[in-house]
Amino acid sequence: MKIIEGIKKYANTDRIALKCNDESLSYKDLDKYSEAIALYLKEIHEDNTPIVIYGNKENMIMACMIGALKSGRAYVPLDISFPLDRVYDVTGEIKPKVVFNFSEVNLEGLNVVNENELKEIIKKYENKEIDKSNWVKDDENAYILFTSGSTGKPKGVQISSNNLDSFVDWISPYLNIDGSEKVIMNQAAYSFDLSVTSIYPGLVHGATLFSLTKKVLADYKELFRQFGESDMAVWVSTPSFAGVCVTEKSFNSEMLPKLESMIFIGEALPKSLTKELLERFENTRVINGYGPTEATVGVSVNDMTMELVEDEKSLPVGFPMENCKIKIIDEEGNELGEGEKGEIVIIGPSVSKGYFNNEEKTNEVFYFDEIDGVKHRAYKTGDIGYLLDGRIYYYGRKDFQIKLNGFRIEIEDIENNLRKVENIKNAVVIPVYKDEKIAYLTGIVQLKEKNSLSNLKNGMIIKKELGKYIPSYMIPRNIKVIDEFPTNINGKIDRKKLMEEI
């Protein structure tokens, strides 16, 4: 497994693997501690049940992750912002023999190892090594990430050693993560697949992961202070997080002089934000990417330019990775031609084997398909898009298609057009239900520049301009102006919270 080989390679140097606040963890210690944890896991149970890790950005979480991989089992990361109900939902599915708990929360009814017990384990197994034959390999699970399920119960996406090696081989050269001592931002929660874009390419190639805790992310003064001292070369986040950062005037290439690239995956990258980043970071690549958790984080990327920002089409989400195939299909499953809109299907070695202990859901969206006569796993994403000149263009979610007054409407179509309105920085459209039926739409917008106009007056101006781009039946009845969008643990706009507020 490439990540373990990478850590072992750099364990012979004095390189730092992780920095979190004022604490550092070297590659040497990461290798040593993870060996001890692997031996402990191997001794307490042989059946390779996944372990669960509950915490935030503590450096020792990484030692537990790598220890699990060295012992031949997957890890399941759960962030401390997960409510306890969700934690017990997941542990109920996994039935772990061990839960590493980095929080103050008492996880009753589970076999918990806290930080002090972890230190004792490391002391007990110090300077011993686990045999390489135990490592997670090939199609064995490396991690399981639980995403929201439509039933309200989370679904566990299984990602294998092969899936991860395929992702690392593709993304590392694209981001120039090349074995030099680069600093990579490690902001996304470990329970969110975006974090894999930092962790795996970074640790395979001897980089330093610059970790940002939940506490630091909530304190902008401290956040920007740490940015200024970070020497960061690669930025990895959702567009929403960068959208918050640009509200700080000093957030530019002077604050981050070594920044080579910024990669965004996880939600739509607004044109206004892209333009602002290109202007503030003139010598930095701004990269738009796309990919679901079920296909190991990302399957396409491309660099943004002012030409793409000024093009009337939405921003492309990239050229697919070399070893995968993207198909666009209609509702009957027929492949569509260039420029035709349909469901995005991903075929290739980065596609997951399916959902943990959930054959029914797995069979709904996973199947086998071919690339040049070779059989690969395939995944129906539920995303709508089209292919043009070799690039993927994302158009929204299949489940964001609604019917209002007999018209079929794509929610994200309205959102994309709202972002074209002159003073709008970002926008979300929420369907409002009455008697289990959609009664009307509400647009929630964030302005580029605040003004003294009332919500009603702003709404009238916005709706008038929006009428230039979309038919009247698609224009939201209400427009609400807010200062900042709430975000969830994954750094994405929290639509659920917005819905509740409405």
C-alpha positions in Angstrom: 0.0 0.0 0.0 1.6 3.3 -1.2 0.8 5.4 1.9 2.5 3.0 4.2 5.5 2.7 1.9 5.7 6.5 1.7 5.6 6.9 5.5 8.4 4.2 5.9 10.5 5.9 3.2 10.4 9.3 4.9 10.7 7.8 8.4 14.4 7.7 7.7 14.5 11.5 7.4 13.7 14.3 9.9 10.6 15.4 7.9 7.5 16.5 9.7 4.3 14.6 8.7 1.7 16.8 10.5 1.5 20.1 12.2 -1.5 21.1 14.3 -1.4 24.3 16.3 2.1 24.1 18.0 2.4 20.3 17.9 4.3 18.4 15.2 4.5 14.7 14.4 7.5 13.5 12.4 7.4 10.7 9.8 9.7 8.7 12.1 7.2 8.9 15.0 4.2 8.4 12.8 5.7 5.2 11.6 6.7 4.1 15.1 3.4 4.9 16.8 1.3 3.3 14.0 3.4 0.1 14.2 2.5 -0.2 17.9 -1.2 0.5 17.3 -1.2 -2.1 14.5 0.3 -4.8 16.8 -2.2 -3.9 19.5 -5.1 -4.2 17.0 -3.8 -7.5 15.7 -3.5 -8.9 19.2 -7.0 -8.0 20.4 -8.9 -9.3 17.4 -7.9 -11.2 14.3 -11.1 -10.8 12.3 -10.2 -7.4 10.8 -13.4 -5.6 11.9 -12.9 -1.9 11.0 -12.0 0.5 13.8 -13.8 3.7 14.5 -12.0 7.0 15.3 -13.9 9.8 17.0 -12.1 13.2 17.1 -11.1 16.2 15.1 -7.6 17.0 13.9 -5.4 15.6 16.6 -2.1 14.4 15.2 -2.4 11.0 16.8 -5.6 10.3 14.8 -3.3 9.8 11.8 -1.3 7.2 13.8 -4.5 5.3 14.5 -5.5 5.5 10.8 -2.1 4.2 9.6 -2.1 1.6 12.4 -5.4 0.2 11.2 -4.0 0.0 7.6 -0.9 -1.8 8.8 -3.0 -4.3 10.8 -5.1 -5.2 7.7 -8.3 -3.4 8.7 -10.2 -0.3 7.6 -10.7 2.8 9.7 -14.0 4.8 10.0 -13.4 8.5 10.9 -16.2 10.4 12.7 -15.8 14.1 13.5 -16.6 15.5 16.9 -19.3 17.7 15.2 -21.3 14.5 14.5 -24.2 14.3 16.9 -24.1 11.2 19.2 -27.1 9.7 17.5 -25.1 9.6 14.3 -22.1 8.1 16.1 -24.2 5.3 17.5 -25.9 4.7 14.0 -22.4 4.2 12.6 -21.0 2.0 15.4 -24.3 0.0 15.2 -23.5 -0.8 11.5 -19.7 -1.4 12.0 -19.8 -3.2 15.4 -16.2 -2.2 16.0 -14.0 -4.0 18.6 -12.3 -0.7 19.3 -13.2 3.0 19.2 -10.3 5.5 19.6 -11.9 8.5 21.3 -10.1 11.9 21.1 -13.0 13.8 22.6 -14.3 14.6 26.1 -17.5 12.8 25.3 -18.3 9.5 27.1 -19.2 6.9 24.5 -21.1 4.4 26.6 -21.5 0.8 25.6 -18.4 0.8 23.3 -14.9 -0.5 23.9 -13.2 2.9 24.0 -9.5 3.7 24.0 -8.8 7.2 25.1 -5.6 9.3 24.6 -4.0 8.2 27.9 -4.7 4.5 27.1 -3.3 5.1 23.6 0.0 6.3 25.2 0.2 3.1 27.3 -0.4 0.9 24.1 2.4 2.7 22.3 4.7 2.2 25.3 3.8 -1.5 25.5 4.5 -2.3 21.8 7.3 0.2 21.3 10.1 -0.7 18.9 8.3 -3.7 17.5 7.2 -4.1 13.9 4.2 -5.8 12.3 4.9 -8.0 9.3 4.2 -6.3 5.9 2.0 -9.3 5.0 -0.7 -7.9 7.3 -1.1 -4.5 5.5 -4.3 -3.6 3.8 -3.8 -4.5 0.1 -5.5 -4.8 -3.3 -9.3 -4.8 -3.0 -9.4 -4.8 0.8 -11.0 -1.8 2.5 -8.8 1.1 3.6 -11.5 3.3 5.0 -15.3 3.5 5.1 -16.9 7.0 5.0 -20.5 7.4 6.1 -22.5 9.8 4.0 -26.1 10.9 4.4 -28.6 8.3 3.2 -32.1 9.2 1.8 -33.7 7.0 4.6 -32.1 9.2 7.3 -29.6 6.4 8.1 -26.0 7.0 6.9 -24.5 4.9 4.1 -20.9 3.6 4.5 -18.8 4.0 1.3 -16.0 1.4 1.1 -12.8 2.6 -0.4 -10.0 0.0 -1.0 -6.2 0.1 -1.2 -6.5 -0.2 -5.1 -9.0 2.7 -5.2 -6.6 5.0 -3.2 -3.4 4.0 -5.2 -5.3 4.9 -8.4 -6.3 8.3 -7.0 -2.8 9.1 -5.6 -1.1 8.2 -8.9 -3.4 10.6 -10.8 -3.7 13.6 -8.5 -0.1 13.8 -7.2 1.6 14.8 -10.5 -1.3 17.1 -11.4 -0.7 19.1 -8.1 3.1 18.7 -8.4 3.2 16.9 -5.1 6.6 15.4 -5.9 8.6 14.4 -2.9 9.8 17.9 -2.1 9.0 19.2 1.4 5.8 20.9 0.5 3.1 22.1 3.0 -0.4 21.0 2.2 -3.5 22.4 3.9 -5.4 19.8 5.9 -8.6 21.6 6.7 -11.4 19.3 5.8 -12.8 17.0 8.5 -11.4 13.4 8.2 -15.1 12.2 8.0 -15.3 14.2 4.7 -13.7 12.6 1.6 -12.1 15.9 0.5 -9.5 15.4 3.3 -8.1 12.4 1.4 -6.9 14.9 -1.3 -4.5 16.2 1.4 -3.7 13.0 3.4 -2.8 10.4 0.8 -0.8 12.3 -1.9 0.8 14.3 1.0 2.0 11.3 3.1 3.0 9.2 0.1 5.3 12.0 -1.1 6.8 13.2 2.2 4.9 16.5 2.5 3.8 18.2 5.7 0.0 18.3 6.5 -0.9 21.7 8.0 -3.9 20.8 10.1 -6.6 23.3 11.1 -8.8 22.4 14.1 -12.5 23.2 14.5 -11.5 25.7 17.1 -9.1 27.6 14.8 -11.6 27.6 11.9 -14.0 29.4 14.2 -11.4 32.1 15.1 -10.7 34.1 12.0 -7.9 36.1 13.6 -6.0 33.0 14.6 -6.8 31.3 11.3 -5.2 34.0 9.2 -2.3 34.2 11.6 -1.6 30.5 11.1 -2.0 30.9 7.3 0.7 33.6 7.4 3.1 31.3 9.2 2.2 28.1 7.3 4.4 28.2 4.1 1.5 26.5 2.5 2.0 25.3 -1.1 -1.2 23.4 -1.8 -4.7 24.5 -0.7 -7.5 21.9 -0.5 -11.0 23.0 0.5 -14.6 23.5 -0.6 -15.4 26.7 -2.4 -17.6 27.8 0.6 -14.5 27.9 2.9 -12.5 30.0 0.4 -15.6 32.2 0.0 -15.4 32.9 3.8 -11.6 33.6 3.5 -12.0 36.2 0.8 -14.0 38.4 3.1 -10.6 39.2 4.7 -8.9 41.9 2.5 -5.4 40.7 3.4 -6.1 37.1 2.2 -3.9 37.2 -0.9 -0.5 36.2 -2.2 1.3 38.3 0.4 -0.3 36.2 3.2 0.5 33.0 1.3 3.6 33.7 -0.9 4.4 30.0 -1.5 0.9 29.0 -2.6 1.2 27.1 -5.9 -2.3 25.7 -6.3 -5.8 25.8 -4.8 -8.0 22.8 -5.6 -11.7 22.8 -5.0 -13.9 19.7 -5.0 -17.1 19.0 -3.2 -19.5 21.7 -4.5 -20.0 24.1 -7.4 -17.2 26.7 -7.7 -18.8 30.1 -8.3 -17.4 32.2 -11.1 -17.3 35.3 -8.9 -15.1 33.5 -6.4 -12.9 32.1 -9.1 -12.3 35.6 -10.6 -11.5 37.0 -7.1 -9.0 34.2 -6.4 -7.3 34.5 -9.8 -6.9 38.3 -9.1 -5.6 37.9 -5.5 -3.3 35.0 -6.2 -1.8 35.8 -9.6 0.8 33.1 -9.6 -1.4 30.4 -8.1 -3.3 27.8 -10.1 -7.0 27.7 -9.2 -8.3 24.2 -10.0 -11.9 23.1 -10.3 -12.5 19.4 -9.6 -15.3 16.9 -9.5 -15.9 13.5 -8.0 -18.2 11.7 -5.6 -17.2 9.8 -2.4 -18.1 6.6 -4.2 -15.3 7.2 -6.8 -12.6 8.1 -4.3 -12.9 11.9 -4.0 -12.1 13.1 -7.5 -12.2 11.9 -11.1 -11.7 15.1 -13.0 -9.8 18.4 -12.7 -8.8 21.5 -14.7 -7.1 24.8 -14.2 -9.4 27.9 -14.3 -8.7 30.9 -16.4 -10.3 34.3 -16.9 -11.5 33.1 -20.4 -13.5 30.3 -18.7 -14.9 32.7 -16.1 -16.1 35.0 -18.9 -17.5 32.2 -21.0 -21.3 32.1 -20.8 -21.3 28.4 -20.0 -20.8 27.3 -16.4 -17.3 26.5 -15.2 -16.2 23.0 -16.4 -15.4 20.5 -13.7 -12.5 19.0 -15.6 -10.9 16.5 -17.8 -11.4 12.9 -16.5 -8.5 11.0 -15.1 -6.6 9.0 -17.7 -7.6 5.5 -16.5 -11.4 6.1 -16.1 -14.2 6.6 -18.5 -17.1 9.1 -18.1 -20.4 8.2 -19.7 -23.5 10.4 -19.9 -26.7 8.3 -20.0 -30.4 9.0 -20.4 -33.2 7.6 -18.2 -33.2 4.4 -20.2 -29.5 3.9 -19.7 -28.5 4.8 -23.3 -25.2 6.6 -23.8 -25.7 10.2 -25.0 -23.6 12.2 -27.4 -21.4 15.3 -27.0 -23.2 18.2 -25.4 -26.3 16.2 -24.5 -27.4 16.4 -20.8 -27.9 13.3 -18.8 -26.7 11.3 -15.7 -22.9 11.1 -15.2 -21.6 7.5 -14.9 -18.0 6.9 -13.7 -16.2 3.7 -14.8 -12.7 2.8 -13.6 -10.3 1.6 -10.9 -11.2 4.4 -8.4 -14.9 3.3 -8.2 -15.9 1.8 -4.8 -17.1 -1.8 -4.4 -20.3 -0.4 -2.9 -21.9 0.4 0.5 -21.0 -1.4 3.7 -23.5 -4.2 4.6 -26.1 -2.7 2.2 -26.5 -4.9 -0.9 -29.8 -3.3 -1.9 -28.4 0.3 -2.2 -25.2 -1.0 -3.7 -27.1 -2.8 -6.5 -29.2 0.3 -7.3 -26.2 2.4 -8.3 -23.1 0.2 -8.8 -22.6 -2.3 -11.7 -19.8 -3.5 -14.0 -18.9 -1.9 -17.4 -16.0 -1.9 -19.8 -13.1 0.3 -20.8 -11.4 -1.0 -24.0 -12.8 -4.4 -23.4 -11.6 -4.6 -19.7 -14.2 -5.0 -17.0 -14.3 -2.3 -14.3 -16.7 -1.2 -11.6 -19.1 1.6 -12.6 -21.1 4.0 -10.5 -24.3 6.0 -11.4 -23.7 9.3 -9.7 -27.2 10.8 -9.7 -25.4 14.0 -11.0 -26.6 15.6 -14.2 -24.0 16.9 -16.7 -22.6 16.7 -20.2 -19.3 16.3 -22.0 -17.9 18.9 -24.3 -14.4 19.1 -25.9 -13.2 16.4 -23.5 -14.4 18.2 -20.3 -17.2 17.4 -17.9 -19.7 20.1 -17.2 -21.8 19.6 -14.0 -25.4 20.7 -14.2 -26.9 19.7 -10.9 -28.3 16.8 -9.0 -31.0 14.4 -10.4 -32.7 14.7 -7.0 -32.6 18.5 -7.3 -35.1 18.3 -10.2 -38.5 19.4 -9.0 -41.9 19.9 -10.4 -43.6 23.3 -9.7 -47.0 24.2 -11.2 -46.5 21.4 -13.8 -43.0 22.6 -14.9 -39.9 20.5 -14.4 -37.3 22.7 -12.9 -33.6 22.2 -12.1 -32.9 24.0 -8.8 -29.2 24.4 -9.7 -30.2 26.0 -13.0 -31.8 28.8 -11.1 -28.8 29.1 -8.7 -26.3 29.3 -11.5 -28.4 32.1 -13.1 -28.8 33.9 -9.8 -25.0 34.0 -9.6 -25.0 36.0 -12.9 -26.9 38.8 -11.3 -24.7 41.8 -10.8 -24.2 42.1 -7.1 -24.6 38.5 -6.1 -21.7 36.6 -4.6 -23.4 33.3 -4.0 -27.0 31.9 -4.1 -29.0 28.9 -2.9 -32.6 28.1 -3.9 -34.8 26.2 -1.4 -38.2 24.6 -2.3 -40.9 25.5 0.3 -43.4 22.7 1.0 -47.0 23.0 1.9 -49.1 19.8 2.5 -46.2 17.7 1.3 -46.2 19.6 -2.1 -43.8 22.3 -3.3 -45.7 25.6 -3.0 -43.0 28.0 -4.1 -39.3 28.7 -4.2 -37.2 30.9 -2.0 -33.8 32.3 -3.2 -31.2 33.0 -0.5 -28.4 35.2 -1.6 -25.2 36.7 -0.4 -24.3 40.1 -1.8 -20.8 41.0 -3.1 -21.2 44.5 -1.6 -23.7 45.2 1.2 -26.2 48.0 0.7 -28.7 49.9 2.8 -31.7 48.7 0.8 -34.4 46.6 2.4 -34.8 42.9 1.8 -37.9 43.6 -0.3 -36.2 46.2 -2.4 -33.1 44.1 -3.0 -35.4 41.2 -3.9 -37.3 43.2 -6.5 -34.0 44.4 -8.2 -32.6 40.8 -8.2 -35.8 39.2 -9.6 -35.9 41.8 -12.3 -32.4 41.1 -13.5 -32.9 37.3 -13.1 -35.8 37.6 -15.5 -33.2 38.3 -18.3 -31.8 34.8 -17.8 -34.7 32.4 -16.9 -38.4 32.1 -17.6 -40.8 33.7 -15.1 -42.1 30.4 -13.7 -38.5 29.6 -12.5 -38.0 32.9 -10.6 -38.3 32.3 -6.8 -41.2 34.0 -5.1 -39.1 35.3 -2.3 -35.5 36.5 -2.1 -33.8 36.6 1.2 -30.4 38.4 1.7 -28.0 36.9 4.3 -24.5 38.0 5.4 -23.0 34.5 5.3 -24.1 31.0 4.4 -24.1 28.4 7.2 -21.8 25.5 6.4 -21.9 21.9 7.6 -18.9 19.9 8.9 -17.8 19.1 5.4 -17.5 22.9 4.6 -20.4 22.8 2.2 -23.4 25.1 2.4 -25.8 23.7 4.9 -29.1 23.5 2.9 -30.8 21.6 5.7 -30.2 24.4 8.1 -31.4 27.0 5.6 -34.5 24.9 5.0 -35.2 24.8 8.8 -34.8 28.6 9.1 -37.2 29.2 6.3 
